Amino acid sequence: MTLATMLTTMGAGMLRTIGIFFLTLIGSLPLGMVIMFGRKSKNRVLSAVVKGFISIIRGTPLMLQLLVWYFGPYYLFGWSIKGYRYPAILIGFIVNYACYFAEIYRGGIEAMDRGQYEAAEILGYSKSQTFFRIILPQVIKTILPSITNEVITLVKDTSLAFTLAYQEVFSLAKQISASETSFTPFVVAGVFYFVANYVVAYVMDRIEKSMSFYSS
């Protein structure tokens, strides 16, 4: 296989990797907020259930979770899993990262001064207005470094999709390396991941700087 052919093949795999990355972010960022609200709920049963779920997700490997999401419906309910590979990958990634984001959100919100809530109430803001107009922008500024770390980790974690035999860039690198008896595919894959992480870090840095006006 020529280098050009290898790059074309692995480039297609990288597009699938990017697809997992973006769909995971689109799903996990808002879901993380929902989970966070459940975790902070005044309903003790709901809060305990969500806290336990977060502990399970954060305490087990993502690779294992992908296998459970994919094979679980078959072994538990006898459902057909034909055509379910990609949805299972997305569910596994989204739920996993949503739980991590939920804890980041919670830490950021709890770090806010309670006096801001009281001042907003005096000014006539409702609870939702206080949260979305005053608290949330400051929380986002505070948690951006932690979010950036998780997003960079996500780029690398997409390689775990190979667990379910999905043809992303890492899976293709392994296949080509085995068939060609060459280490080059792994180098190419490493370059792809490095460039992707560099772009992510750059974008997140720009976002963080654009929100500098929220600094005290």
C-alpha positions in Angstrom: 0.0 0.0 0.0 1.4 3.4 -1.0 1.5 6.2 1.5 -1.1 8.2 -0.5 -3.5 5.3 -0.3 -2.8 4.8 3.4 -3.5 8.5 4.1 -6.7 8.4 2.0 -8.0 5.3 3.9 -7.0 6.5 7.3 -8.3 10.0 6.5 -11.8 8.5 6.0 -11.3 6.8 9.3 -10.4 10.1 10.9 -13.7 11.6 9.6 -15.6 8.9 11.4 -13.5 9.7 14.5 -14.4 13.3 14.2 -18.1 12.3 13.8 -17.9 10.5 17.2 -16.2 13.5 18.7 -18.7 16.1 17.7 -21.8 14.0 18.3 -20.5 13.1 21.7 -20.0 16.8 22.6 -23.4 17.8 21.2 -25.1 15.1 23.3 -23.0 15.1 26.5 -22.7 18.9 27.2 -26.5 19.5 27.6 -27.1 16.0 29.1 -24.4 16.7 31.7 -26.4 19.8 32.8 -29.5 17.6 33.2 -27.6 15.1 35.2 -26.1 17.8 37.4 -29.6 19.2 38.2 -30.7 15.6 39.1 -27.6 15.3 41.3 -28.4 18.6 43.1 -32.1 17.8 43.4 -33.8 18.4 46.7 -35.5 15.0 46.2 -33.2 12.8 48.2 -34.1 9.6 46.3 -33.5 11.2 42.9 -30.2 12.8 44.1 -29.0 9.5 45.5 -29.9 7.5 42.3 -28.1 10.0 40.1 -25.1 10.2 42.4 -24.9 6.4 42.3 -25.2 6.3 38.5 -22.4 8.9 38.2 -20.2 6.8 40.5 -20.7 3.7 38.4 -20.0 5.5 35.2 -16.9 7.3 36.6 -15.7 4.1 38.4 -15.7 1.7 35.4 -13.7 1.8 32.1 -15.3 3.3 29.1 -14.4 0.2 27.1 -16.5 -1.9 29.4 -19.4 0.5 29.2 -19.3 0.3 25.4 -19.5 -3.5 25.5 -22.4 -3.3 28.0 -24.4 -0.7 25.9 -23.9 -2.8 22.8 -24.4 -6.4 24.1 -26.7 -5.5 26.9 -30.0 -5.3 24.9 -29.3 -8.8 23.4 -28.3 -10.6 26.6 -30.9 -8.8 28.8 -33.9 -8.6 26.5 -33.1 -10.8 23.5 -33.3 -7.8 21.2 -31.5 -7.9 17.8 -28.4 -5.7 17.8 -28.0 -5.7 14.0 -27.2 -2.1 13.0 -26.9 -1.1 16.6 -23.1 -0.7 16.7 -22.8 3.0 16.0 -25.8 4.0 18.2 -24.2 2.0 21.0 -20.9 3.8 20.6 -22.6 7.2 20.7 -24.7 6.2 23.7 -21.7 4.9 25.6 -19.6 8.0 24.9 -22.4 10.5 25.5 -23.4 9.0 28.8 -19.8 8.6 30.0 -18.8 12.2 29.2 -22.1 13.6 30.4 -21.4 12.3 33.9 -17.9 13.9 33.9 -19.3 17.2 32.7 -22.1 17.0 35.3 -19.5 16.9 38.1 -17.6 19.7 36.5 -20.7 21.8 36.3 -21.6 21.0 39.9 -18.2 22.1 41.1 -18.4 25.3 39.2 -21.9 26.2 40.5 -21.1 25.4 44.1 -18.1 27.6 43.9 -20.3 30.7 43.2 -20.9 33.1 46.0 -24.3 32.7 47.5 -24.5 36.5 47.8 -25.1 36.7 44.1 -28.3 34.7 44.4 -29.5 37.0 47.2 -28.6 40.2 45.3 -30.4 38.9 42.2 -33.5 38.1 44.2 -33.5 41.6 45.6 -33.3 43.0 42.1 -36.3 41.0 41.1 -34.7 38.2 39.1 -36.4 34.9 39.0 -34.4 31.7 39.8 -34.1 30.8 36.1 -33.1 34.4 35.2 -30.5 34.4 38.0 -29.1 31.1 36.8 -28.9 31.7 33.1 -28.1 35.4 33.1 -25.8 35.8 36.1 -24.5 32.5 37.4 -24.1 30.3 34.3 -21.8 32.8 32.3 -19.4 32.9 35.4 -19.6 29.1 35.8 -18.6 28.6 32.2 -15.6 30.9 32.5 -14.6 29.0 35.7 -14.9 25.5 34.4 -13.5 26.0 30.9 -10.0 24.7 31.7 -11.6 21.5 33.1 -13.9 21.2 30.1 -10.9 21.7 27.8 -9.1 18.8 29.5 -12.1 16.5 29.1 -12.6 17.5 25.4 -8.9 16.8 24.7 -9.3 13.4 26.4 -12.4 12.7 24.3 -10.3 13.1 21.1 -8.0 10.3 22.3 -10.8 8.2 23.8 -12.5 7.9 20.4 -10.0 5.2 19.7 -11.9 3.0 22.1 -14.6 2.6 19.4 -12.4 -0.2 18.0 -13.8 -2.2 20.9 -17.0 -2.6 18.9 -15.1 -3.1 15.6 -16.0 0.3 14.3 -13.7 1.5 11.5 -12.3 4.7 12.9 -8.7 5.8 12.4 -7.2 3.6 15.2 -8.9 0.5 14.0 -7.7 1.1 10.5 -4.2 1.8 11.7 -4.2 -1.6 13.4 -5.5 -3.4 10.3 -3.2 -1.8 7.9 -0.2 -2.3 10.2 -1.0 -6.0 10.5 -1.5 -6.5 6.7 1.5 -4.4 5.6 3.8 -5.4 8.5 4.6 -1.8 9.0 4.7 0.7 11.9 3.9 3.6 9.6 0.1 3.5 10.1 0.5 4.1 13.8 2.7 7.1 13.1 0.1 8.5 10.8 -2.7 7.9 13.3 -0.6 9.6 16.0 -0.2 12.6 13.7 -3.9 12.7 13.1 -4.7 12.7 16.8 -2.0 15.3 17.6 -3.4 17.7 15.0 -6.9 17.2 16.2 -5.9 17.8 19.8 -3.9 20.9 18.7 -7.0 22.3 17.0 -9.2 21.6 20.0 -6.7 23.2 22.4 -6.5 26.3 20.1 -10.2 26.7 19.8 -10.8 26.2 23.5 -8.1 28.7 24.3 -9.7 31.3 22.0 -13.1 30.7 23.7 -11.5 31.1 27.1 -9.9 34.4 26.1 -13.2 35.6 24.5 -14.8 35.2 27.9 -12.1 37.1 29.8 -14.6 40.0 30.4 -16.3 37.7 33.1 -13.1 37.8 35.2 -13.2 39.9 38.3 
